[in-house]
Every structure is written in structure tokens, then in C-alpha cells.
């Protein structure tokens, strides 16, 4: 998963109320943690539910994909198969090249469409006015009159956060700035503020810090894969016995992904986990 993908998901769920309002006009009451039924190993980016139980599927994309309409249709049917409701679907495009993905899929009696939004067309000035720092950070991807002034305002907002939230927000800002080639402006403005992380100024320690961030992301991904697999197993075979928990402990991300694709076809729990060492 791309770093921008992770950063945007976190920001959108923070919540970035103004961003979601500008994009969809919807207010998400909760985000749903779902793994779609197996047709392929479908994993959508974000699925939210409003207080009126309307579903919103947000998909993040940084490159043009000629098969995106088919992919979105598969997501749509997967959500319906799982929850019995069709979601409103919005693709958020953050790439550099012009958005040129087809948004309709028609033929043989099928008439499917979804919405696609290039975040560069979003009003960045409105996002800068939001009280949510997550909206302010996302503004760097939107239409802005003055990028340097916008970055200055965003960094100023981040500087007022608590230390833990501050480090997370500045990291997310650096990641998204890379999509618009604004890293140097962000670094220059960050150095003027009391939020600059000194460890990044040391080349040796900086490498270790970034290595630690990468290892943390990998660990988080592994935990997520394990949580999803547990839910799949419990739905298919019931509660996990202690021996199964022991076999799953320490399983690599790659092994967990493979097990997730086999769980619906396995004849038994023993058959599914037989390849893991006891």
C-alpha cells in the first residue's frame, strides 16, 4: 500500500469533515471495517455509513487505470453481497496526470457508473478554513491560490497540536506534499516552527527513524491482516481454538494474505492451517 494511501485514509477518518462535505455532501457517522466476499481478494479503501444508513465507498487512486470502472463495479457488487445495500461510490484521484479514467460500464443490459473527483479541483481555501487539521492537511492536494502561504498556515495549525498528534500530522503533510512536489516548501516552513523533528536533521538517526516508521507500518499491516483472517475463520468455522491461535502467532503478512484467499475453500480449520508449523 502506498504511503499516501495510508495517510489519506487516516486523515479522512480523523475526521476531515469539510473535505467529505465538499466531495459528497455526506456526513459519515461511522467507518465500517469490512472484507468483501471472495470473488477476487477485493479490499476497498474506505466504506462509511451515515446516520440514515446510506453507504459511501471512497476509493483512492494516484494513477489512471483503464479498468477502474470494472473494479468499482466489482466493489459495488461485493458490498451489496455482504451488506445487502448498494453504496454511493466516489473515486478520489490524487495523481499528477490528467484524470482520464472511464466512470461508466455499459453493455449486455448492464448500466453501471461511479463518481470520480480530481482533488486538484476541490476548493483548497475552504479546507484551510476548517477547524479540523485533517482537512487543512488534505488542502495541500486541492486547488490553492498560493501554495507557500497555504503550507505556512497548515504548519501553523499543526504546531498547536499535542506532541504525538503533531508528529503524526507533519509526517502526513510530508507524504501528501510529495504528490504535488511541495516537499521543499513544507520542509522550509516546518524548520521555522517549533514542530520540526530534530532527529530528521541527523542523516544517520534520520535513516533509523524512517526505518522505524516503515517497520511500524509493516507491523500494523500484519496486525490488520491477522484481525481480518480471524473474523473470516470465526465466521466459517466458529471460535478459534488455542492451538489455532498458537499457529497464527508470528505468521508473516504474506502467509496471512494467502490464508485469507484459501479460507472460503478450506474443508476444515485443520485443512486451512495445516501448512503452518505446530
C-alpha positions as CSV (number, residue, x, y, z in Angstrom):
1,X,0.0,0.0,0.0
2,X,1.3,3.4,-0.9
3,X,2.2,5.8,1.9
4,X,-0.2,8.5,0.6
5,X,-2.9,5.8,0.7
6,X,-2.4,5.3,4.4
7,X,-2.0,9.0,5.2
8,X,-5.2,9.9,3.3
9,X,-7.3,7.1,5.0
10,X,-6.2,8.3,8.4
11,X,-6.9,11.9,7.6
12,X,-10.3,11.2,6.1
13,X,-11.3,9.2,9.2
14,X,-9.9,11.8,11.6
15,X,-12.5,13.2,10.6
16,X,-11.9,15.5,7.6
17,X,-15.5,16.8,7.7
18,X,-15.0,19.7,5.3
19,X,-13.3,17.5,2.7
20,X,-16.1,15.0,2.8
21,X,-18.7,17.7,2.7
22,X,-17.1,19.3,-0.4
23,X,-16.7,15.9,-2.1
24,X,-20.0,14.3,-1.3
25,X,-22.2,16.5,0.9
26,X,-22.5,13.5,3.3
27,X,-21.7,13.2,7.0
28,X,-20.2,9.8,8.0
29,X,-21.5,8.6,11.3
30,X,-19.0,5.6,11.3
31,X,-16.5,3.9,9.1
32,X,-17.1,0.2,8.6
33,X,-14.3,-2.4,8.8
34,X,-15.2,-4.9,6.1
35,X,-13.5,-7.6,4.0
36,X,-15.6,-8.3,0.9
37,X,-16.7,-11.8,0.0
38,X,-14.3,-13.7,-2.2
39,X,-14.7,-13.2,-5.9
40,X,-11.2,-11.9,-6.1
41,X,-9.4,-10.7,-3.0
42,X,-11.3,-7.4,-3.0
43,X,-10.3,-4.8,-0.4
44,X,-11.8,-1.4,-0.8
45,X,-10.2,1.7,0.7
46,X,-12.9,3.3,2.9
47,X,-16.6,2.4,3.5
48,X,-18.6,4.7,5.6
49,X,-22.2,4.8,6.9
50,X,-24.3,7.9,7.5
51,X,-26.9,8.2,10.3
52,X,-29.5,7.3,7.7
53,X,-27.6,4.1,6.9
54,X,-26.6,5.3,3.5
55,X,-23.2,3.8,2.5
56,X,-20.3,5.7,1.0
57,X,-17.4,4.0,-0.6
58,X,-14.3,6.1,-1.1
59,X,-11.5,4.7,-3.3
60,X,-8.1,6.4,-3.5
61,X,-6.1,6.4,-6.8
62,X,-2.9,8.1,-7.8
63,X,-2.6,6.7,-11.4
64,X,-5.1,6.3,-14.2
65,X,-6.4,2.7,-14.6
66,X,-8.4,1.8,-17.7
67,X,-10.1,-1.0,-15.9
68,X,-11.3,1.2,-12.9
69,X,-15.0,1.0,-13.9
70,X,-14.9,-2.8,-13.8
71,X,-13.0,-2.7,-10.5
72,X,-15.5,-0.3,-9.0
73,X,-18.4,-2.4,-10.2
74,X,-16.9,-5.4,-8.5
75,X,-16.5,-3.4,-5.3
76,X,-20.1,-2.3,-5.6
77,X,-21.4,-5.9,-6.0
78,X,-19.2,-7.1,-3.2
79,X,-20.6,-4.6,-0.8
80,X,-24.1,-5.5,-1.8
81,X,-23.4,-9.2,-1.4
82,X,-22.0,-8.5,2.1
83,X,-24.4,-5.9,3.4
84,X,-27.5,-6.0,1.1
85,X,-27.1,-2.4,0.2
86,X,-25.6,-0.5,-2.8
87,X,-23.1,2.2,-1.8
88,X,-22.6,5.6,-3.3
89,X,-19.1,5.3,-4.9
90,X,-16.6,8.2,-5.2
91,X,-13.1,7.8,-6.5
92,X,-10.6,10.4,-5.2
93,X,-7.9,10.9,-7.8
94,X,-4.6,12.5,-6.5
95,X,-2.3,11.8,-9.4
96,X,-0.2,14.2,-11.5
97,X,-1.5,13.2,-14.9
98,X,-5.0,14.5,-16.0
99,X,-7.8,12.3,-14.8
100,X,-9.0,10.1,-17.7
101,X,-10.5,7.0,-16.2
102,X,-13.8,5.8,-17.6
103,X,-16.6,6.1,-15.0
104,X,-19.3,4.0,-16.7
105,X,-19.6,0.4,-17.6
106,X,-22.3,-0.5,-20.1
107,X,-23.2,-3.4,-22.2
108,X,-25.3,-6.6,-22.3
109,X,-28.0,-5.0,-20.1
110,X,-25.5,-3.6,-17.6
111,X,-25.5,0.1,-16.9
112,X,-23.1,1.0,-14.1
113,X,-21.4,4.3,-13.1
114,X,-19.5,5.9,-10.3
115,X,-18.2,9.4,-9.4
116,X,-14.6,10.4,-10.0
117,X,-13.2,13.6,-8.4
118,X,-9.8,15.1,-9.1
119,X,-8.7,16.6,-5.8
120,X,-7.0,19.4,-7.6
121,X,-10.5,20.7,-8.5
122,X,-11.5,20.8,-4.8
123,X,-11.6,24.3,-3.1
124,X,-8.4,24.2,-1.0
125,X,-9.1,27.6,0.5
126,X,-12.3,26.2,2.1
127,X,-10.4,23.3,3.6
128,X,-7.8,25.7,5.0
129,X,-10.7,27.4,6.9
130,X,-11.8,24.2,8.5
131,X,-11.3,23.7,12.2
132,X,-10.1,20.1,11.5
133,X,-6.4,19.8,11.0
134,X,-7.0,16.7,8.8
135,X,-8.9,19.0,6.3
136,X,-6.1,21.5,6.5
137,X,-3.5,18.8,5.5
138,X,-5.7,17.5,2.7
139,X,-5.9,21.0,1.3
140,X,-2.3,20.6,0.0
141,X,-3.8,18.3,-2.7
142,X,-6.6,20.7,-3.6
143,X,-6.7,24.0,-5.6
144,X,-4.8,26.7,-3.8
145,X,-4.1,30.3,-4.7
146,X,-0.7,30.4,-3.0
147,X,1.0,27.1,-2.1
148,X,3.6,28.6,0.2
149,X,1.1,30.6,2.2
150,X,-1.1,27.6,2.4
151,X,1.7,25.4,3.7
152,X,2.6,28.2,6.2
153,X,-1.0,28.1,7.5
154,X,-1.1,24.3,7.7
155,X,2.2,24.1,9.6
156,X,0.9,26.8,11.9
157,X,-2.2,24.7,12.7
158,X,-0.1,21.6,13.2
159,X,2.2,23.5,15.6
160,X,-0.7,24.0,18.0
161,X,-1.4,20.3,18.4
162,X,-0.2,18.0,21.2
163,X,3.2,16.5,20.5
164,X,2.0,13.0,19.5
165,X,-0.6,14.4,17.1
166,X,1.8,17.0,15.8
167,X,4.4,14.4,14.7
168,X,1.7,12.3,13.0
169,X,0.3,15.3,11.2
170,X,3.6,16.7,10.0
171,X,4.5,13.2,8.6
172,X,1.2,13.0,6.8
173,X,1.8,16.5,5.4
174,X,5.2,15.5,4.1
175,X,3.7,12.4,2.4
176,X,0.9,14.3,0.7
177,X,3.3,17.1,-0.3
178,X,5.2,14.5,-2.3
179,X,2.2,14.0,-4.6
180,X,2.4,17.8,-5.5
181,X,6.2,18.1,-5.4
182,X,5.9,20.5,-2.5
183,X,8.2,18.7,0.0
184,X,10.8,21.5,-0.1
185,X,8.3,24.2,0.8
186,X,6.9,22.0,3.6
187,X,10.4,21.4,5.0
188,X,11.3,25.1,4.7
189,X,8.2,26.2,6.6
190,X,8.5,23.4,9.1
191,X,12.0,24.5,10.0
192,X,10.7,27.9,11.0
193,X,8.2,26.4,13.5
194,X,8.8,24.7,16.9
195,X,7.4,21.4,15.4
196,X,10.4,20.4,13.4
197,X,11.6,16.9,14.4
198,X,15.3,17.3,15.2
199,X,16.0,13.6,14.6
200,X,15.3,14.0,10.9
201,X,18.2,16.5,10.7
202,X,20.7,13.9,11.6
203,X,21.4,11.7,8.5
204,X,22.2,8.6,10.4
205,X,19.4,8.9,13.0
206,X,17.1,10.1,10.3
207,X,17.6,6.8,8.4
208,X,16.9,4.8,11.5
209,X,13.8,6.9,12.2
210,X,12.4,6.3,8.7
211,X,13.3,2.6,9.0
212,X,11.4,2.5,12.3
213,X,8.4,4.2,10.6
214,X,8.5,1.6,7.8
215,X,8.7,-1.3,10.3
216,X,5.8,0.2,12.2
217,X,3.7,0.4,9.1
218,X,4.6,-3.3,8.3
219,X,3.7,-4.3,11.8
220,X,0.3,-2.5,11.6
221,X,-0.4,-4.2,8.2
222,X,0.3,-7.6,9.7
223,X,-2.0,-7.0,12.7
224,X,-4.7,-5.8,10.3
225,X,-4.3,-8.9,8.1
226,X,-4.5,-11.2,11.2
227,X,-7.6,-9.4,12.5
228,X,-9.4,-9.9,9.1
229,X,-8.4,-13.5,8.9
230,X,-9.6,-14.2,12.4
231,X,-13.0,-12.8,11.5
232,X,-13.2,-14.9,8.4
233,X,-12.2,-18.1,10.2
234,X,-14.7,-17.4,13.0
235,X,-17.5,-16.8,10.5
236,X,-16.6,-20.1,8.7
237,X,-15.6,-22.4,11.5
238,X,-16.6,-20.8,14.7
239,X,-14.3,-19.6,17.6
240,X,-10.6,-20.2,17.2
241,X,-9.2,-23.0,19.5
242,X,-6.0,-22.3,21.4
243,X,-3.9,-24.4,19.0
244,X,-5.1,-22.3,16.0
245,X,-4.2,-19.1,17.9
246,X,-0.7,-20.5,18.5
247,X,-0.2,-21.4,14.9
248,X,-1.3,-18.0,13.7
249,X,1.0,-16.2,16.2
250,X,4.1,-14.9,14.3
251,X,2.7,-15.7,10.9
252,X,4.1,-13.4,8.2
253,X,1.9,-10.9,6.3
254,X,2.4,-12.9,3.1
255,X,1.2,-16.1,4.8
256,X,-1.8,-14.3,6.2
257,X,-2.8,-13.0,2.8
258,X,-2.5,-16.5,1.3
259,X,-4.7,-17.9,4.1
260,X,-7.3,-15.2,3.6
261,X,-7.6,-16.3,-0.1
262,X,-8.0,-20.0,1.0
263,X,-10.3,-19.7,3.9
264,X,-13.6,-19.9,1.9
265,X,-12.5,-23.1,0.1
266,X,-10.9,-24.9,3.0
267,X,-12.8,-28.0,4.2
268,X,-11.8,-27.5,7.8
269,X,-9.7,-25.4,10.1
270,X,-7.1,-28.2,10.2
271,X,-7.0,-28.2,6.4
272,X,-6.6,-24.4,6.3
273,X,-3.8,-24.2,9.0
274,X,-2.1,-27.5,8.2
275,X,0.7,-25.8,6.4
276,X,1.7,-23.8,9.4
277,X,4.2,-25.3,11.9
278,X,2.6,-26.5,15.1
